[in-house]
Amino acid sequence: MKRREFITLLGGTGFAWPLTARAQQPPMPVIGFVNAASPQSYARQVSAFLKGLSEAGYVDGQNVKIEYLWAEGQYGRLPELAADLVRLQVAVIVTPGNTPAALAAKAATATIPIVFSFGADPVKIGLVASLDRPGGNATGFGEMNIEIAPKRLGILHELIPGAARFALLLEPRNSPTTPADVTELQAAGAAVGSQIEVVYAAATVGELETAFASLAQKGVDALMVNPSPQFASLRVQLTALAARHAVPTIYWDRRLAEAGGLMSYGSNVEDLFRKVGIYAGRILKGEKPADMPVQQATKFELVINLKTAKALGLTIPPTLLARADEVIE
């Protein structure tokens, strides 16, 4: 063989080796992230999820790819979005922050691992067999924001001891609250001599305006707002309506107190998103959802907006201020 031919052959072979090596590398795993709301309202939570994922050893774009799908408040799209992730053959589906997305993912696949976080009881709604041993392809975290609703009532009663009429605002399309939960809350109200009325409103500005007008006509003394991704998305409008109608309101998420709401008491949602990221990473490393216990939130925070309290003519009791995790002035 001539020297020139040998060099040409060697050069061609050398060029082929890296291509062969790349072809033999396993494909980068894909995590499907699906949420009922919009990305603008969940920027901090997504950052927390990515932090948890990195704690588990995975960084988006380096050794894992994340496919984000947002329903933008159109709940009817969730089954379609979940089906898209199944067709993509993602390694894990995560549905942090809302029940409908988790149910859509569970309906779409019985094999792809699912990691959720929401306020509903995952056993009651059929996502897992038990908290300790989920037994299927889903596991995750309970926010406990429904279970602590009586504590929100207690906080409002401490703030306004003479209040007799309270209301609970629910979004019918995404309410993890069951009739039993409402009955328990109403019993807690009766124990302190208060009546609790349930008001439903879809998460649109128009429906929220109608709901607040109704509350004002009924002479409601204070309001509790139930967890909802879309209520969180409309937090500026929601808190503005509460201020306009002078209704002292307590929310489940600190973002609403930061947006001008009077108070919030609930689990640390960002911490739960971080934990969803950790669980997703553990699954990528080979753990099975069936063997990963569903964990309940243990960290709750009380946030009080003093500026809003002053605008409403309310004085926050010193005992309540002392218990606050954050006071916005």
Secondary structure, DSSP 8 states (H G I E B T S, - for coil): --HHHHHHHHHHHHHHHHHHHHHHS----EEEEEESS-GGGGHHHHHHHHHHHHHTT--BTTTBEEEEEE-TT-GGGHHHHHHHHHHTT-SEEEEET-HHHHHHHHHH-SSS-EEEEESS-TTTTTS-S-SS---SSEEEEE--TTTTHHHHHHHHHHHSTT--EEEEEE-GGG----HHHHHHHHHHHHHTT-EEEEEE--SSHHHHHHHHHHHHHHT--EEEE---HHHHHTHHHHHHHHHHTT--EEESSHHHHHTT-SEEEEE-HHHHHHHHHHHHHHHHTT--GGGS--EE---EEEEEEHHHHHHTT----HHHHHH-SEEE-
